[in-house]
Amino acid sequence: MGRHAAVSERVGRPEDTAVSETARVKANIVVIDDDKLVNDLIYRILRKEYNARGYESAEEALRSENLSAVDVIIADVNLPGM
């Protein structure tokens, strides 16, 4: 019982709030695929949990994105022009 009381005492402390706010930061994910159906499918799945953006070409993504702010890039390995 003492262990459970210690856990419940920690809930609601300011340091716990800071941790939970940090845990809510969403990763920035870029999806690049020239197949619009595949691109849309992956984007729709990811956007629920992440900051996701989809592009149909690498050139379009490079023009539009600050890549230093991107955490993950999911790209078709057979993109035209690459």
Contacts in CASP RR format, 6 or more apart in sequence:
PFRMAT RR
TARGET T0000
AUTHOR 0000-0000-0000
METHOD contacts of the structure
MODEL  1
MGRHAAVSERVGRPEDTAVSETARVKANIVVIDDDKLVNDLIYRILRKEY
NARGYESAEEALRSENLSAVDVIIADVNLPGM
10 16 0 8 1.000
26 49 0 8 1.000
26 50 0 8 1.000
26 51 0 8 1.000
27 50 0 8 1.000
27 51 0 8 1.000
27 71 0 8 1.000
27 72 0 8 1.000
28 50 0 8 1.000
28 51 0 8 1.000
28 53 0 8 1.000
28 69 0 8 1.000
28 70 0 8 1.000
28 71 0 8 1.000
28 72 0 8 1.000
29 46 0 8 1.000
29 50 0 8 1.000
29 51 0 8 1.000
29 52 0 8 1.000
29 53 0 8 1.000
29 70 0 8 1.000
29 71 0 8 1.000
29 72 0 8 1.000
29 73 0 8 1.000
29 74 0 8 1.000
30 52 0 8 1.000
30 53 0 8 1.000
30 54 0 8 1.000
30 55 0 8 1.000
30 61 0 8 1.000
30 65 0 8 1.000
30 70 0 8 1.000
30 72 0 8 1.000
30 73 0 8 1.000
30 74 0 8 1.000
31 39 0 8 1.000
31 42 0 8 1.000
31 43 0 8 1.000
31 46 0 8 1.000
31 52 0 8 1.000
31 53 0 8 1.000
31 54 0 8 1.000
31 55 0 8 1.000
31 74 0 8 1.000
31 75 0 8 1.000
32 39 0 8 1.000
32 54 0 8 1.000
32 55 0 8 1.000
32 56 0 8 1.000
32 57 0 8 1.000
32 58 0 8 1.000
32 61 0 8 1.000
32 73 0 8 1.000
32 74 0 8 1.000
32 75 0 8 1.000
32 76 0 8 1.000
32 79 0 8 1.000
33 39 0 8 1.000
33 42 0 8 1.000
33 56 0 8 1.000
33 74 0 8 1.000
33 75 0 8 1.000
33 76 0 8 1.000
33 79 0 8 1.000
34 56 0 8 1.000
34 57 0 8 1.000
34 76 0 8 1.000
34 79 0 8 1.000
34 80 0 8 1.000
35 76 0 8 1.000
36 56 0 8 1.000
38 76 0 8 1.000
39 54 0 8 1.000
39 55 0 8 1.000
39 56 0 8 1.000
42 74 0 8 1.000
43 52 0 8 1.000
43 53 0 8 1.000
43 54 0 8 1.000
46 52 0 8 1.000
53 64 0 8 1.000
53 65 0 8 1.000
54 61 0 8 1.000
55 61 0 8 1.000
55 64 0 8 1.000
57 79 0 8 1.000
57 80 0 8 1.000
58 75 0 8 1.000
58 79 0 8 1.000
58 81 0 8 1.000
58 82 0 8 1.000
59 81 0 8 1.000
61 73 0 8 1.000
67 73 0 8 1.000
END
